[in-house]
Amino acid sequence: MRRVAVTGIGVISPLGSSAAELFANAAAGRSAIRRIEETWCKRLVSPLAACVNFSGDEHFAAPKLRMLDRVSQFAIVAARQAIGDARLDIPNADRQRVGIFLGTGMGGSQTTDDAYQTLYAKQSNRIKPFTVLMGMANAPAAWIGIEYGVTGPNLTYSTACSSSAVSIGEAWMRIRAGDLDVAIAGGAEAPLSFGGLKAWEVLHTLATEDPSDAATSCKPFSKNRSGMVLGEGAAIVVLEDWERAIQRGAIIHGELIGYGIVTDASHITRPTVAGQAAAMRAALQVAACAPASIDNINAHGTGTQANDSVETAAIKQVFGEDAFRIPISATKAIHGHLLGASGALEFVLSLLAMQHDVLLPTMHLDIAAADCDLDYVPNCARHNVNINTVMSNSFAFGGTNAVLVARSAAQRTGTA
Amino acid sequence: MTTFERLSKILVKNYKVDAERITLDGPLEGLGIDSLGMAELLFFIEDEFKVQLPFDPVALPTLGDAVSYIDGLLAAQQGTETQTTADVPAPAPPHRPA
């Protein structure tokens, strides 16, 4: 089996539109969650979201922009960043040995929402001619492939909140097996339409607004946690055959060494300790890592009652006594839940934490819940901590649990 | 306002085309509107000129072709209330996106 390097990172996120900005804000614990002020917000119980400061005009010519839902815009710009960061020369590569693997939970949902407004609310048949092209879930991946002429597999994974952990893991498997040399992998999501927010709200999964400060409304692992806050954005990584990366002198952000995917197959929303634990174990096993070797876990940590208790129990089941020693970061507290892009964003944050030797904080955690009794790095980052191996958890409605394990490039290569 | 001016306005507003680049004989593809983009341009034309185009998309390689086509439609509509747009001579065969 081949080793797989991460040689490029691209992010468009509520915490910033570059890896450096994302990491600085995450380490500082700055929350991007805000009260949103659209006219329809008065029909939401808690009009909260983590929005991206982004204008498509700055990145696309108008005729092309007209064909791109916001989710595709995010994906393409993040992919450009990642490919630029990796200094990949795709036109001169064997483009059939390059693949696109993208996760999204809701695809071009804003386009669909707009079309429904026109059809049902305005009783007009004048929906946009590009509604299908903009709304289809594989549009973000397709546009990336078109922009770079990538002729290998162009695949879209939709497993709700684990979509982009799955896309990265599946890409990793293809490179590891020798089927591909390079993969552009990650996720994108743009769910912040009225329809999108309302649909999540009526499921009773969203946080109520903290009256003292809306930015602190998402409180993973807290006694007073009330749910998650939706966010938007994209995170893309370039995965590459290790030897190829070394030969071309690429900068390696980390080595992806493990991927576990296990399905609950029990309930459409309710997570299970067994399923989450099995996915963590599977990732550790394929990575040939002892549980004790994990230095930091980026938790799924949604801030919902169900997830945080179950995830804590699952971590205890896998790590035993080590569970109380391993620092756990729940960064959704400040960047929100990017649904299909969350797994990729948190994987990127895990890599950045490892590169900088900084344990990212779980913000807004004043009093932990009784059954959430691990070290969640509450409210303040820890610097100068030696982090060699990280785990990133993503668990989803539908029961698809996906876990990624990565280690520092320096650990194996002896280089920074 | 002429048909050309009204079409130019659509191109400037929706496609951010520099007005100075818009000519009657220049290819629309050169302005970033390919055969797929044409589907949307025809949608805007319907709104602007209050005409109903045939269901099958039409190929209008240049703005001049579009002007002639629209003028033909408008003339047909004004000529007889019973005449339908389908009776207007179609320009080139349509391109259907896959």
Interface residues (C-beta under 8 A of the other chain):
Chain A: A61 A62 P63 K64 R66 M67 R126 K128 P129 F130 L133
Chain B: N14 Y15 K16 V17 L31 G32 I33 D34 L36 G37 A39 E40 L42 F43 D47
